[in-house]
Amino acid sequence: MAEDEQKINQLQLLEQNIQNLSLQRQQFQAQLIEIENALKELETTTEAYKIISNIMVLTKKEDLTKELKQRKEVTEIRIKNFEKQEEQLRSKAKDLQKEILSSMKKEKNG
């Protein structure tokens, strides 16, 4: 019985980790949308400004586009990593859940 409780606690921890990863992934997805919107805006403008601390500075459109594309690439990689981690944790949680259910059925029948 103590082993089952330990597995249940593990399962709860896994589910908390899945939730945390999901929230972080969502934050990066929101950043990705902002970056994509900024890139679209840059296509239609001749001048570009970059915010540094609390001031806006005129910058080369090409430099800002390059920087945003790099940030987009890094953000996409991070999102994929979060998705992989979530998938791995979901798989572990599913396996653990099966173990717990199997163990409980044995105790009930045995």
N, C-alpha and C positions, 0 to 999 in steps of 0.2 A: 504493500500500500504506500509506503514511504517513497518507493521508487516511482510510482505513478504520480505522486504529488510533485516530485522533483521534475518529472517530464512535463507536467502541466505548467509548472513555473517556467521551464525552458520555453515551452510553447508561447506563453504570455510574453516573455522577453523577445522572442522572435517576431511576434506580431507587433510589438512596440517598435522594434527596429524597422520592420517593413513600413510602418506608418511614418516614421521619421524620414526614411529614404524617400518615400512617396512625396512628403511635403517639400523636401529639398529639391527633388526632381521638378515638382510643380513650380518652385521659385525660379529654377533655371529655365524652364519652359517660358515663363513670363518674361525673363530677361531676353530670351531668344526672340520673342515676338517684338520687344522693344527695339532690338538691334535690327531686325528685318524691316521694321517700319522706318527706322532712321536711314537705312540704306535706300529704301524706296524714295524717301524725301530728298536724299542727296542726288538722285538721278534727275530730279526736276529743278534743281537750283544751280545757280552759278557761284554763289558764295556759301561758305560753310563756317560754322562756329563750333568751337569745342568748349565745354565747361570744365574749367580747372579750378578746384576748390569752389569758391563762390563767385568767380568771374567768368565771363564769356569772352573767348579769344578767337579772333579771325584766324582761320587755318586753311591750308590747301585742301581743296575738296578731295584730291587724289590720296593725300596722306590719311585723311579721316576715313575715307572709304576703305583703304587698306587696313587700317586699325580695326574698323568695325568688322570687316570680313574675318580677320584673325580672331577677334573676340567671338564671332559667330561660330567659327570652327571649334574653338576651345569649349564653348558652351555646348555645342552638339555632342562633342566627345564626352563631356561630363554627364549629359543626359543619358547617353548610351550606357555609361558605367553604372549610373544609378539604376537603370532598367535591368542590367545584368545582375547587380547585387540583389535587387528586389526579387527577381526571378529565382535566384539561388536560395534566398531565404524562404520564399513561398514553397519551394520544393522541399526544403528541410522541414518546414512547418507541417506540410501535408504528410510527409513520412512520419513525423513525430505524432501527429494526430492519429494516424493509422495504428501506430504502436500502442498508444494510450487506449484507444477503443478496443483493440485486440486483447490487451491485458485486462481491461475491465470486464469484457465478455467472459474470459477465462475464469476470473474471480467469481463472477456471478454464477457460472455453470459448474464451477469446480468446488 
